[in-house]
Amino acid sequence: MARWRWRSLIILIWVVIGIYVAWVYDYITPGILKDIAEALLAVFLWFLVLLEVDLHIGG
């Protein structure tokens, strides 16, 4: 069990550092984050999309 926790912690740290580096080198921008957030809203609230609710953030 402890081995699984250490492995998960290392993977989490790896991902967090990767996100930070991608942000610093402009691979991740606020525009991309907005697009991802809109896509996730559309996926999880698909029934609202069918009812023609506008899920675009900021407009």
C-alpha positions as CSV (number, residue, x, y, z in Angstrom):
1,M,0.0,0.0,0.0
2,A,2.8,2.4,0.8
3,R,4.5,1.8,-2.5
4,W,1.3,2.8,-4.3
5,R,1.1,6.0,-2.3
6,W,4.7,7.0,-3.1
7,R,4.1,6.3,-6.8
8,S,1.0,8.4,-6.8
9,L,2.8,11.2,-5.1
10,I,5.7,11.1,-7.5
11,I,3.2,11.2,-10.5
12,L,1.3,14.1,-9.0
13,I,4.5,16.1,-8.4
14,W,5.6,15.3,-12.0
15,V,2.3,16.6,-13.4
16,V,2.3,19.7,-11.3
17,I,5.9,20.6,-12.3
18,G,5.0,19.9,-16.0
19,I,2.0,22.2,-15.8
20,Y,4.2,24.9,-14.3
21,V,6.8,24.6,-16.9
22,A,4.2,24.6,-19.7
23,W,2.7,27.7,-18.2
24,V,6.0,29.5,-18.0
25,Y,7.0,28.7,-21.6
26,D,3.5,29.7,-22.8
27,Y,2.3,26.3,-23.9
28,I,-0.6,26.8,-21.5
29,T,-2.3,30.2,-21.8
30,P,-5.5,31.7,-20.3
31,G,-7.2,31.3,-23.6
32,I,-6.5,27.5,-23.7
33,L,-7.7,27.2,-20.1
34,K,-10.9,29.0,-21.0
35,D,-11.4,26.7,-24.0
36,I,-10.8,23.6,-21.8
37,A,-13.3,24.9,-19.2
38,E,-15.9,25.5,-21.8
39,A,-15.4,22.0,-23.3
40,L,-15.6,20.4,-19.8
41,L,-18.8,22.3,-19.1
42,A,-20.3,21.1,-22.4
43,V,-19.3,17.5,-21.7
44,F,-20.7,17.4,-18.1
45,L,-23.7,19.6,-18.8
46,W,-24.6,18.3,-22.2
47,F,-28.3,18.3,-21.5
48,L,-28.1,22.1,-21.1
49,V,-26.4,22.3,-24.5
50,L,-29.4,20.4,-26.0
51,L,-31.7,23.0,-24.4
52,E,-29.6,25.7,-26.2
53,V,-28.1,27.1,-23.1
54,D,-24.9,29.1,-23.9
55,L,-22.0,27.6,-21.9
56,H,-19.4,30.0,-23.3
57,I,-17.4,31.7,-20.6
58,G,-17.3,35.4,-20.8
59,G,-19.7,35.8,-23.7
